[in-house]
Amino acid sequence: MDNFNLLLDYQKYQIPKKGIFRIEKNPAEYKLPGGWVRVEVEETIIGETNDTYVTRFQNSNHGEWIGDLVFKRYYTFPIGLHKSRFVKWVGYQLSIFD
């Protein structure tokens, strides 16, 4: 099984970060004036690509015909939110004493 990232520009963070993003309300809601209703959500970010803050990975596969045989190809996609939806970083402090 070949596991590899299709987005080769993925950069893993050493320590996950938290950020606030503005996304469409779920279920989607449209109001005039203004358009789609958006809400702010907090997400844990584990890395980034050129245009996305990565929050999780999704495994996928597909068959590829080679002659009369079908070979299955396996992929791992970094999934997340587009950088244009980013609002701000959430500050946090490490706790030494619990």
C-alpha positions in Angstrom: 0.0 0.0 0.0 1.4 3.4 -1.1 0.6 6.2 1.4 1.6 9.6 0.2 0.3 13.2 0.3 -1.1 14.6 -3.0 -0.4 18.1 -1.7 3.3 18.0 -1.6 3.6 21.4 0.0 2.3 20.2 3.4 4.2 21.5 6.3 3.6 19.8 9.7 3.7 21.9 12.9 5.8 20.7 15.7 3.1 21.8 18.2 -0.5 22.1 17.1 -2.0 25.7 17.2 -5.5 26.9 17.7 -7.1 29.5 15.5 -10.5 31.1 14.9 -12.1 30.8 11.4 -15.2 32.4 9.9 -17.3 29.7 8.1 -20.8 29.4 6.8 -23.4 28.3 9.4 -24.4 24.7 9.3 -27.0 24.2 8.1 -26.4 27.0 5.6 -28.5 30.1 5.9 -28.8 33.0 3.5 -30.2 36.4 4.6 -30.7 39.7 2.8 -28.9 42.0 2.9 -25.5 40.5 3.5 -25.7 37.0 2.0 -24.5 33.8 3.7 -24.6 33.8 7.5 -21.2 33.1 8.9 -20.1 32.0 12.4 -16.7 31.9 14.0 -15.3 28.5 15.1 -12.2 27.4 16.9 -10.1 24.7 15.2 -6.9 22.9 16.1 -4.4 23.3 13.3 -1.7 20.6 12.8 0.0 22.0 9.7 -0.5 24.0 6.6 -0.2 24.0 2.8 0.3 27.1 0.5 -3.5 27.9 0.8 -4.9 25.8 3.6 -4.6 25.4 7.4 -4.7 21.6 7.9 -6.9 20.2 10.7 -7.1 16.5 9.8 -6.2 13.8 7.2 -8.5 11.8 5.0 -7.6 8.5 3.5 -8.8 7.7 0.0 -8.2 5.3 -2.9 -9.1 4.6 -6.5 -8.6 1.8 -9.0 -6.3 2.3 -12.0 -6.5 0.1 -15.1 -3.1 -1.2 -16.3 -3.7 -3.6 -19.2 -6.4 -6.1 -18.0 -5.7 -5.6 -14.3 -6.9 -3.0 -11.8 -4.4 -1.7 -9.3 -5.6 0.1 -6.2 -3.9 3.4 -5.4 -4.0 4.8 -1.8 -3.8 8.4 -0.9 -3.8 10.6 2.2 -5.2 14.1 1.8 -4.5 16.9 4.2 -7.9 18.5 4.9 -8.6 21.9 6.5 -9.8 25.4 6.1 -8.7 27.9 3.5 -6.4 30.6 4.8 -8.8 33.4 3.6 -11.2 32.2 6.4 -8.7 32.7 9.1 -9.6 35.4 11.7 -7.0 35.2 14.5 -4.8 32.9 16.6 -6.0 31.8 20.0 -3.4 32.4 22.6 -2.6 29.7 25.1 -0.1 29.3 27.9 1.5 26.0 28.9 0.7 25.0 32.4 3.6 23.8 34.5 1.5 23.2 37.6 -1.8 21.2 37.3 
